[in-house]
Structure formats: structure tokens, C-alpha cells
Amino acid sequence: MKFLLIITSNPFAKDYSTITRLVEALLKRGEVALFFTGNGAYYTIRPETKRLREMGAKLLYCAHSAHQRGIQKPLEFFESSSTYNLSRFIQEYDKVINFN
């Protein structure tokens, strides 16, 4: 099964520990991708997010959202994307969860 988590909340919200535990559980059931957009783009500069990648999740972010928030250089383990791409590949996932 393929899971997609769309993260629009900032990394300072309570969601981070929930997201981490959820990703860990979902990876036991299939593939997991996380898409960071809006204020979620701030995750791209938080070193602790490397744990999500090390667990096996794919990390994507909206380059436009990052640019709007002054993020010049996201961490190297994030893949640049766009909300347009999100709208195209969202159909590939069995379950989609949004954190706002």
C-alpha cells in the first residue's frame, strides 16, 4: 500500500512527533511519501527530519512555498517539487493524510 502525508503545519507544532510515529507505523505496511508545502516547507531546514528519510520515507517539498518563506537551501535529503506535481501524482497513492 502507498501512503502520502501532506504537511502544511509548521515543524514547531505538536504534529512532528505524531508524524514520526505514524510514518514508522505506515512503513511497516508499505511505501510512505511526505509532501511539505505552505508552512510545512520549514521542515526542509530542520535537521531532525533526517530521521524520517533514514526510516525509508520519501521527502518532497513545494519549492515555491520554500522560496516564499526565504528558504534558500533545503537539506540535501529533500526532493524539490511543486503543488502542481502533487496534484498529478496524488492519484498514485492509496491513502492520503493531511496535517494542517
C-alpha positions as CSV (number, residue, x, y, z in Angstrom):
1,M,0.0,0.0,0.0
2,K,1.2,3.6,-0.7
3,F,0.7,6.4,1.8
4,L,1.1,10.1,1.2
5,L,1.2,12.6,4.0
6,I,0.7,16.3,3.1
7,I,2.2,18.5,5.7
8,T,1.1,22.2,5.8
9,S,1.7,22.8,9.5
10,N,5.0,24.3,10.7
11,P,7.6,22.0,12.4
12,F,7.1,23.7,15.7
13,A,3.5,22.4,16.0
14,K,2.8,19.3,18.0
15,D,2.4,17.3,14.7
16,Y,6.1,16.4,14.4
17,S,6.0,13.5,17.0
18,T,2.7,12.3,15.6
19,I,4.0,12.4,12.1
20,T,7.2,10.5,13.1
21,R,5.2,7.7,14.9
22,L,2.7,7.5,12.0
23,V,5.5,7.2,9.4
24,E,7.1,4.5,11.4
25,A,3.9,2.5,11.6
26,L,2.9,3.1,7.9
27,L,6.3,2.0,6.6
28,K,5.6,-1.5,8.0
29,R,2.5,-1.6,5.7
30,G,4.1,-0.1,2.5
31,E,5.6,3.0,1.0
32,V,5.4,6.4,2.5
33,A,5.9,9.8,1.0
34,L,5.7,13.2,2.7
35,F,5.0,16.4,0.8
36,F,5.8,19.6,2.7
37,T,4.0,22.8,1.5
38,G,2.9,26.1,2.9
39,N,4.4,26.5,6.4
40,G,5.3,22.8,6.2
41,A,8.2,24.0,4.0
42,Y,10.0,24.9,7.2
43,Y,10.6,21.2,7.8
44,T,13.2,21.3,5.0
45,I,15.6,23.2,7.2
46,R,15.1,21.1,10.4
47,P,17.9,18.5,10.8
48,E,15.7,16.2,12.9
49,T,13.7,15.4,9.7
50,K,16.6,13.3,8.5
51,R,15.2,10.6,10.8
52,L,12.1,10.4,8.5
53,R,14.4,9.8,5.5
54,E,16.5,7.3,7.4
55,M,13.3,5.3,8.2
56,G,12.7,5.0,4.5
57,A,10.2,7.7,3.7
58,K,10.4,9.8,0.6
59,L,10.5,13.6,1.4
60,L,9.3,16.1,-1.2
61,Y,8.6,19.8,-0.8
62,C,7.0,22.7,-2.7
63,A,9.9,24.8,-4.0
64,H,7.5,27.8,-4.3
65,S,6.5,27.6,-0.7
66,A,10.1,27.3,0.4
67,H,11.0,30.3,-1.7
68,Q,8.1,32.4,-0.3
69,R,9.4,31.7,3.2
70,G,13.0,32.7,2.4
71,I,14.4,29.1,2.5
72,Q,17.5,29.3,0.3
73,K,18.9,25.8,0.7
74,P,16.7,22.9,1.9
75,L,18.6,20.0,3.4
76,E,20.0,17.6,0.8
77,F,17.7,14.7,1.5
78,F,14.6,16.6,0.4
79,E,13.4,16.4,-3.2
80,S,12.2,19.7,-4.8
81,S,8.7,19.5,-6.3
82,S,5.6,21.7,-6.7
83,T,1.9,21.6,-5.8
84,Y,1.2,21.1,-9.5
85,N,3.3,17.8,-9.3
86,L,1.4,16.9,-6.1
87,S,-1.9,17.2,-8.0
88,R,-0.6,14.9,-10.7
89,F,0.9,12.1,-8.5
90,I,-1.7,12.2,-5.7
91,Q,-3.7,9.6,-7.7
92,E,-0.8,7.1,-7.3
93,Y,-1.4,6.8,-3.6
94,D,-3.9,4.5,-1.8
95,K,-4.3,6.8,1.3
96,V,-3.7,10.5,1.7
97,I,-3.5,12.2,5.1
98,N,-3.2,16.0,5.5
99,F,-1.6,17.7,8.5
100,N,-2.7,21.3,8.8
